[in-house]
């Protein structure tokens, strides 16, 4: 069986090595890409990211990648956003100052609350995830994931889609319920890092390349 071709966007704000190795482990043929033409030709596209929302968008814009990502999503081919990569799929981010995102999924990226004594920001922890509605994980990258499975999170901001139907999974930070994963048509994103979440995370990446 031929390996699925996965293209990971390198725009200067991600640890590509761990993501590459994770996809290779589940049987993908991984290619790191850096220009718009490569994005438009991708079969499976991954937008990773660590760091601040404004910096991420500035890097994408400076390299001329934003329009290509938006155009790619119209093709019906799968896209996976991870952590900051997921956040930038939304309309606006409020980190440091208001910054426009890719506006592929309507919504905002907001700061985690800092007034919970037992929960520190940044949120660096394993958290369980659960369905917004029973059965929503069917035919998704989480279809083989058990309710309550824990994934590894590292973030100070969280995504809040305008439409609850775009939320694929919830998790909690203290009293705050936030989107741990999003889905809109052929687009999916995770706030957590599947590449750092052990066997359960690897299984999620495997499901992505089987879409």
N, C-alpha and C positions, 0 to 999 in steps of 0.2 A: 504493500500500500504506500502510495506517495505521501510525503509529508506536506502538511498544510502550510502555505506561505504566510507568515506573520510579519508585518512591517511595523517597526517601532520608531516613532518620531523622536529624533534627537534634536532638541532646540536649546540644549545647554543647561537644562534644569532637572536632571533626573539621574538616579543611579541605574544606568542601563544594564550593567553586568548582571545584577540579581534578577531582573525581569527577563533578560535574554536566556539565562540559564534555566529559569523556571519554565519558560515556554519550550525550550529545547528538551527539557526533562519529560514533558508530556507529548513530545513527538512533532513539534513544529519546526519548520525551516525558517529561521529568524533572519531578518534583514533590517539593519539600521538605516533609516532614511533621513535626509536633511533638506529636501527641496520640494516645491509644490508639485512638479511633474511626477515624482515618485509617490507622493500621497495619492494623486488621482489614479495611479495605476495599481494601487494596493488591493489585495484580496481581503485581508484581515488587517485592520489598522488599529494601533494602540497608541494612545496619547497618555504618557506617564507624567510625573511631575512631583517635585518637592520644592517647598519655598513659598514665597508670597505671591498672591494673585496678581497684583500689578506687574511684578517682575516677569511672571510667566506670560502674561498677555503682551508685554512689551517685547519679549523675545520672539514670540510667534509673529507679531506684526513686523518687527524689524527684518525677520528672515522671509517675510512674504508667505507665511504658512496658513494664516487664519482663513483666508478666502478658499484655499484649497481644501481645508478640513471641512468647511461648511459645504462646499460643492460635493465632496466625497460622500457626505451623509445623505445626499439626494439620490445616490446610486442604488441604495438598498443593501449595500454590502455592510458587514458588521464593523462597528467601532467600539473599542473599550477604552474608557477613561479611568485612570487610577489616581486616587488622592487629589492633588492639585489638578491633574488632568481631568478628573471628573468635575471638579468645581468650575473650571473654565468653560465647560459645556453650557453653563447657565448664563443668564442675561447680564447680571451685574454682581460685582464683588465689593464688599465694604471694608476691605483690609487697607489700613492707612488712609485711603481716600476712595471715593466712588470710582470704580473702573468698569467699563463695559467688557463683558465676556463674549463668547462666541454666539450666544443667544440661540443655541440649538435646542435647548430645553428651557422653557420659560421659568424664571425664578431668580432667587438671590442667594448670595453666600454671606453669611452673618457670623459674628464672633461668638464663640462659646462663652457662656456666662462665667464670670470670675468670682461670684459671690457664694460659691458652694464650698464650705470648709473642707469637706472630704474629697473634693474633686479638683485637681489642679490643671491649669492650662499652661502649656499644651497638654492635650490628652494623649498620653503615651501608655497604651494599655491594651489588653485583650478584652473585647466586649462581645456579648452574644447578639445575634441578629434574629429578627422574627418578621413574619409576613404582615403587611398592612391588612390584607384580607385573605381568608383561607383559600388555598389553591392557586394563588397568584404566581407562585414559583414554577408551576407547571410550564414546560416548554421555555424555560429560561436558563441562564447559567447557574442558577441555584436549584435546579430541579432535583438534584440528588443530595442536597444539603438538608440536614436535619434541623428542625426548629431549635433554637438555642445554641447552635454551633457558634463558637467564638472565633473571631478574626482579629488581626493585629492592626491597631489604629495608631496613627501619629498625626495629630492635627490641632489647630487652634481655632479654625473656622469650620462651619458646616453648611451644607447645601440645603436650601428650602425651596423645592419646586412649587410653582403656583398651583399646579394640578396634582392632586393626590394620586391620580392614576399614573403619574410618572415616577412614583416612589415604588421601588421593587422590594426594598427591605428597610426596616427601622432598627435602630439601636437606641440606647439611652446613655446620657451623660448626666448623672444625678437625676433631677426631675425633668430634664429636657429630653424629649423624644425627637430624634433627628434622622434624616435619610442616610442610611448606611450604604444603600445602593439605589441607583435610578435606572429607569428603562423608558425609552421612547422609540417605538418602531424598531429600527435596526441598531439603535444606539443604546449602550449600557455603560454604567459607570459604578465604581466602588469607592467609597471614602476610605475603606481599609486597604491594606496592602496584601493582595492574595499571594504575591511572590514571597512574602515573609510570614505566611500563615500556615506553614506546614502542609500536611497531606490534604486538608480540606481546601486550602487555597489553590494547591496544584490541581485538584479536581475541578475547581471553578474555571481555571484557565483552560483545562481540557474541554470543558463544556463549551467555552467560547469558540474554540476552533472547530467544534462540531456543529455550529449553527449553520 
